[in-house]
Amino acid sequence: MSNPFQHLVEPLNPAEPKKTFFNLHKLNDTRYARLPFSIRVLLESAIRNCDEFLVKSKDVNNILNWKVTQYENVEVPFRPARVILQDFTEDSLQKNQELEFERNRERFEFLKWGSQAFQNMRIIPPGSGIIHQVNLEYLARVVFDQDGLYRATISNMCPEYGATAAFFPVDLVSIRYLQQTGREENKVKYIQKYLEAAGLFRDFSNTEQDPDFTQVVELDLSTVVPCCSGPKRPQDKVAVSDMRKKVNESWNNLKAPTDQLYPWDPNSTYIKSPPFFDNLTMELVPSTPITDAYVLLNLGDSVTTDHISPAGNIARNSPAARYLTNKGLTPREFNSYGSRRGNDAVMARGTFANIRLFNKFITKQAPLTIHLPSNGMNVEIKLNTGKTFEAIMRFDTDVELTYYRNGGILNYMIRKMANSS
């Protein structure tokens, strides 16, 4: 189905009619000028990708009506143009680079192969800096120019202080930063021109631009010092002056496969061919009932991705450790969950392995759950208010149902790409 908001498309520059963007001002809706800039970015993405399937007109209206829907349980679709992934190697690179490359050689070879095999995949070698520094100084585009369409970008999630996203709208200071970090002048000009045309450029001296916020928090900038997040948690701090200089010689000397398809090593415990596409066919497999499924965890608030997909050390008494031991590895060779994210057999055994995970079923912090007998005993969830309920699996959107019928989002994308080609 065609995009119902196609009438908003117009050239950014009449001299370049093929370079177009969605002009949100043409919505002629006074609510747009009152939206926080992060919500405007979500609105632009929803309008640009509206196909009445993945993104529907009602989704656009929900975002535009943010002042009301922010207090409701409303899901918002978002289709990013770029995703940055962090490969955890912790601090041992600085302490002993040769050991780091020896322990993680297979993963680095796989990553370097990927940078050569895929057109839209870029790998930043280890030792180049922390992820946010590299993103800001080298990768960030602010505005994408792809397929003749401009689109803005949004920033990082911030679970450490309960925010979905931390977003600083682009202003003149941001433009100067782009110039100082070596961005091409013509690109900087079209970035500012697009953001101004789309109502996404911020003038902090103009109070008429102030959006309607749920809450305003003031910060004394004199209390802020230059630092880097991590190394363990985002809210931990490392002074910039304490960072050591890293080198890239080992990465440049690393030999990676040049094949179009990656040559999987069946004996590798770091990089394993995932089972997602085993027995994949172009036709959908009929759905079958899910039986004898049980609730494993009853979690409270402040649960982050680190709780359900840990990156820390692999405990010697853990299921992942037993798997690696059976593969002939010693505890010294276990490394971390973060380093073995390329092996689904390790990560499946490491699910919920964070020692700080609090499972209400067992009333203590531990990566444990209760054993449910095979005779089909029902599990009743009881809240501290005394209320009880039973959990029922459901699909909230047609998109989720489609992913399920395809066997997962990756399987859906493979079929979609195969059909389009």
PyMOL commands that set and color helices and strands:
alter all, ss='L'
color gray80, all
select helices_A, chain A and resi 6-8+24-27+32-34+37-48+57-64+66-69+92-95+97-103+105-117+131-139+159-161+172-180+185-198+207-209+221-223+240-242+249-253+275-277+305-308+319-326+331-333+338-340+344-350+398-406+409-420
alter helices_A, ss='H'
color red, helices_A
select strands_A, chain A and resi 9-11+20-22+143-146+149-152+227-229+237-239+358-359+364-365+381-382+388-389
alter strands_A, ss='S'
color yellow, strands_A
deselect
rebuild
show_as cartoon
